[in-house]
Structure formats: structure tokens, C-alpha cells
Amino acid sequence: MDWATVTFKGDDALDLAKLHFGATLDSEWVVMERGGYGYSQSLKRGQVTIYHGGNVNPDTVSVVVSGQGCRQLEEEGLIGGPDVLLRGASAWEAFLDELVRDGATFARLDVALDDRSGLLSITGMEESFRSGDCSTRFRDMRAEVGYTSEGVTTGHTLYFGSRQSLMFVRIYHKGLEQLARGKAEGDPEDWIRCELQARDERADALVNQIIKHGMRSVASVLWSYLDFKTPESRDKFKLSSDKYKRETVDWWKIFIDRVEKSRLGVAPKIVDVEKMKQWVKRQVAPTLHVIVNASALGWDFISSLVLEGGERLKSHHINALVAYNSKGKYQQCRA
């Protein structure tokens, strides 16, 4: 997953956004000076931004998660559903399912498929398209190449479709991009990334596809939009309307097959209970002190919160409890 724009609607939209994206306490979100995307206000936590307020969309909230924001959520262990460990679902698949169950819709969803084996060639794909050997739903392709003043190639990207369309595909040298940033790993020529960018109803459809068939099914979606054909099959099917019947080149079939057999996304991350305790001590202890000392029923209120929290556990909480229980230390809290 490389980008997500998620929309919640209703009176509890802001609370749902905070709950699903890692922090329910206001103190954990930085209030920004301005809004965006038609909203008057925004909150930020790392690379995750919540937009809300204003007259344009008064009853909706939009959450924008950049590529770095996706990695942030993975590192924090927030990706996945409570039943991930039981049913073996991919973490992103389960997380998207959680969002949809709470009424979320998607304005944008980007998914990246990588080849780091040297199988794919940007130049080969460009030549295939220019030669009429690509069966595609897109009307055109645009190529962009970057060079240094010494003539060294710094990037090579193919754009299929328009960024404003419901579906857009970008294929580029991820290795060269990382090399330009001083972050290259291995042979930069071997790292090719195919990115699908879906918007609005196509984004919702892609999310449902992932939920039902897993992240690996994204490869089939890519194949339905781009299919590179063998030059040798031109004579057999000469009409452009029959191009889809032509034989697919081996390198594209192998790439799609590898992705479909792979397990995309991230494994559910175990968050250590001791770290949770330290976070509560550091962030929440002063608030608990005030609640307990401000009312004779302060302890009753905290006890009720503990029980209520059991109904709101997310995947990283479940993972932590399972890990703790395996050491014989966890006992479920009961009323």
C-alpha cells in the first residue's frame, strides 16, 4: 500500500478517524494552522493527516495517509483486524475491512507492485507500447526520462492514463529514484515499481477486491489494464479489436504470476505490552490523577473504561495480548 485517502461520514466521523488511525486522545494529534481538500481544519500525527470542518463537507472527515504514512502505520502495528491471527489474512486486507465495516469510503488508493529480480524492463515496455504490442484500456502512454548534466540517467517513468482519471498506472525505476536520494540498495537497475492509483468508485471497487481476494489479487487488476503481447502474434490477430486475444509475453506473465503467488502487505506486528504501559505512564498518568481526585467515583469511571476498552480492541492490542498470554502473564479482565 502506498497511499490512501479515506472518508468517514456522520456525527462520529472524527472519532472514527482518530480511532482507526492510531490515537483517540486529542493530545496525540497536532492541530495545524490550516485545512485542505475543502476542509477548514486539520490534525496531524506523523505522516497521517485528518481534514475536517468547514461548510463544503460539514458532516464528513477525510484522512490522508501518504506512502510514508503507510509505513508509519505498519511500524506502529496498527495495520490489521482483530481476527488477523486467526484467519491468516494479510494485515492490509484486514485493516481495509475494518474501515469499510465502519462506513468508510475511499477517494484514492495507491498500491505498488515491485520487481527486484531484473525481469521487467522500462525500455522494453515502452517499445512494446510504441510498437502496438500492448493491449490496454488506456488511450495513451507518456514516457519521461531524467538525466544529470553529465548525461547519466536519473529516472525513467511510463504514465498510462491521466492522473485525474479513475484509474492511473505509473511504472518507473524505483531503484534509480532511491539512488538519486542516496538510498540505493543492491542493483538500482533491477528495481522496477508498478503503481496503480484508483479514485472514487474505482478505489472502492479495488478495496472490495482486496478484502475479498487478498492483496495479491491487485496483480489481476493490473493485468486487466495492461497486457504486453508478443510481436510474433501480430499476424494471427491483425485487427486492433482482437489485440487482447494475442499471446502475452513471458516476462509479463511471470511477473503477474509471481505477484499473485506472493503475500503482499505486512505481517501483523506484535506490540510489546511493556511499551504500552510506559506510554500510559508517560502520557495518561496526569489525566488519571485528576479524574481520581476530582470525584469519589473516579476509580469506578476508570474501571468502566477498562471494560469498555475490551470492546474496542484493534489488531495490535490483540497481538500484544496473545504474545503476553504465551508467557503465562495475561488474564482477561472480567466485570
N, C-alpha and C positions, 0 to 999 in steps of 0.2 A: 504494500500500500504506500502511495507516495503523495496523496493529497485527499482531503475530504472536506466538503462544506455541507454541514448538517443543519437542518431546520426543525425546530420544535414549535408547536403552536398551542396556545391556551394560557390560562391563568398561571399554571405551574411550569411554563416553558423554561424560565430562567433557572428554577430549582432543578429541573431535569437535566439541563445542560451542565450545571455545576456537578451534579451527582455522577453523571456518566463520564465526565471528563476530569475526574480526579480530586475534586475538592469542594465540599459543601460550605465551608467556612468562608465568610467574606474576606477575612484577613489573609487568606491564601491567594487571593486574586488582586492584581494591581489595577487600580482604576486609571484608565488612560484619559488623556486630555480631550480626545475627540473620538467620534464613532467611525462609521464607514459602511459601505454597501447599503446605503439608505437608512442606516440606524444612527441615532444621535449619540449613543454612549457605547463604550466597550470596556471589557475586562480582559486582562492578560495573565496567563500563567505559563511562563516559559515560551514555547512556540505554539501555544494554543490560545486562540482569541475568541471571546464571546461578544457578539454585537447585539445590542438591544435598545429599546426605547425609540421615541420619535413618532411622527404622525403617519409615516408611509406604511410601516408594518407594526402597528402598536401591539398586536397580540402574538407576534412571533419573535423568536430568538434564533440567531444564526451563529453556528460555531465553525470557525475556520481552522483547520489543522493542516499545517504545511508539511512538507516532507520531513523536515527536522522535528516537527511536532509529532509525526507518526513514530519516529524513532524514540522520542521522549516518552510517549505513552507505553511503548514496548519496554523501555528501560525501567519504567516505574512499575511495571507489572499490571497495568490497568487494562490490557487487551485480553478479552475472552469472557465467556459466560460462566455462571456458577456450575454448569454441568460439563464443562470442557474436559475435565479429567475423567469423567465417567463415560462419555461417548466418543472420546478421541477426536473431537472436532478441532479444526485449526483455530488458532486464537482469534484471528481477524474475522473469520466466519461467525464465531460465536458472539463477538463484540457487535458486529453489524446486526445480528439477530436481536440482541438486547435493545439496540436503538430502535429498530423497526417495531418491536413489541410495545415500546413506549411512544409510538406515534411519530417517530422521526421520518422526515423525507430528505432527499439528497439533491442539492443544487449542482454538486460536482463531485466526481470520484475519479481519481487517477490511480492506475495500477501499473507497476513496472515489471517487465519480464526480462531477465538478463541472460545473456550467453557469454560465458567467460572461457569457452573452450577454443575459440577461433573458428567456429563453424560458420558464423554469419559474416558477411562482408557488405559494408555500406555501399562500396563501389559496385559490387555485384547486383545489389538490389536496385540501385539507381539505373544501371544499364538494362536490367530486366524490365523495369517500368518504361524506360525510353524506347525499348525495342517492341513494346506492345505485348510483353510476356507476363503481365500481371493482371490477374482477374480481381477487380476491386469495386467496391461500392462508391469510392471516392472519384470525383470528376478530375482531380488533378493532383500532382505532386510537386513540391517545391524543394530544391536542394540548396543547402547553404554550407559553404566551406570557409573556414577561418585560417589565416596564415600570420606568422610573425613577419617582421621586416626582413628577416633572413630567408624567408620562403619556407619555413617549417610549418607543417600543418598542425593547427591547434584544435581543430574540430571539424566534423563532417556530419551534417544532420539532414534527414529527409522528413518533410512535413506532408502528411496526407490529409486532405480536407482543410477546413477552416477552424481556427481556434474558437470561433463563435458558434460553430455548428454543434449539434447534439452529440456527435462522436468525432473525435480527432485522434490521429495517431502520429507519434513522433518517434523516429528511430535514429539513434545517434551514438557516437563514440563516447561512451561514459568514461572509458579509460583515459582518453585524451583530455577530457574535461577535468578529471581528477589530477592528471599530470600538470595541467596548467595551474592548478591550485596548490601544487606541491604535495599532493596526497596519493600519488600513484602507488598501486600495489601490483606486483607481477608485471606482465607484458601489457602495456596500455592498449596495444592494437587488438588484443583478444577480447576486450570487454565492450560488448555491444548491448545497448539497452533499448527495448521496445516499450513505449509508454502508450497506454490507452487513456484518453481523457473523455469521460462521459458527463453529460449535463442533463439536468432536469429529468424528464421521463426516462431517458436512456440511462441516466445514473441510477434511478430507482430500479430499472429493469436489471442492470448489472449487479446491484446489491442483492436482489432476489435470486439471481443466478448463482451468486457466490454462496448465499445462505443455503440454497437447495442442493447445490452440486459441488461446493467447495471452491477454494481459491484457484485450484489448478484448472478449473473449467474456463477461466479467463482466456486460456490459450485457444479454446474453441471459438470464443468470441472474436479474438484477433484474426483467426483463420477465416472466419466468415466475412471479414472486411478486407483482408489482404491475402492473396494466394498467388505465389510466384510459380509460373509454369515453365516447362521445358521448351526450349526453342524447337526441338525435334517434333513436337506435337502440333506445330502450326499448320502443316499441310493437311492433317487429319480433320481439323476443325477450323476452317478458314473464316467463317463468319464471326464477327465480334460478339454476337449474341450467344455464340457457342463456346466462348473462351473458357467459361467455368468448367466445361467438360474435359479440357485438356489436362494432361498429367502434371502433377505438382513436382517441382524439382526436389531432389533428395534432401538437400540441406535444409529446406523449409519444413519438409515432413519430419525430419529428425528433430529439429528444434521444437516444433509443436508437440511431438511425441514425448520429448524429454520433459517439457513443462507439465504436460498432462499427467505424467507419472511421478513428478516431484511433489513435494509438500511445501507449498508457498506459505508465507507468513512466518510467525514466530511461535515457538513453543510457549505454553503458559509459564510465566516466571514465578518462582517461589519468593515471596517477600517475607523476610525474617520477622518473627513476632517481636523479638527484642528491639528491632529498629522501630517498629510501631510504638512500642512502649516509650522509647526515647523521644519519639515525635510528640506523643501525648504530653509527656513531661515538659518538653520544651515549649510547645505551642498552646496547649489547652489548660495546663495546671492553674494559671492565674484565674482563668474564667471559672473553673470548677470551684476554686476557693471562694469566689464572690457568690456563686449560686448557693453553696452550702451554708455560708454565713449570713446570707440575706433572707433566708426563710427556714422555718422549722421543718419544712417538708423538702428541704434541699436534697437530702440523701434519697428520699423517695423518688424525686424527679430524676436523679441520676440513674437509679435502679431501673426506672421505666425506660430511660434512653437505651440502656444496655439490652433490655429485652426487645425494644423496637428495632435496634440495630441488627438483631438476628434476622429480621425480615428484609433487610436491605443489603445483605452481603453481596459483594461482587466477586469476580473470579480470583483476584489477588488475595482477598480475605480467605476464601475457601482454600486456596493453595497453601496459605500460611498455616491454617488450622490443620490441614492434612499433614503437613510436614511436622508440625509441633506434636500432633497426636501420635505420629510414628515413633516419637521418642518417649511416649507414655506420659506426657505432661499436660495434655489438653483434656478438659472435661467440659461438656456443654453446659452453659448456664441455663437454668430452668426457673420458671416462675414459682 
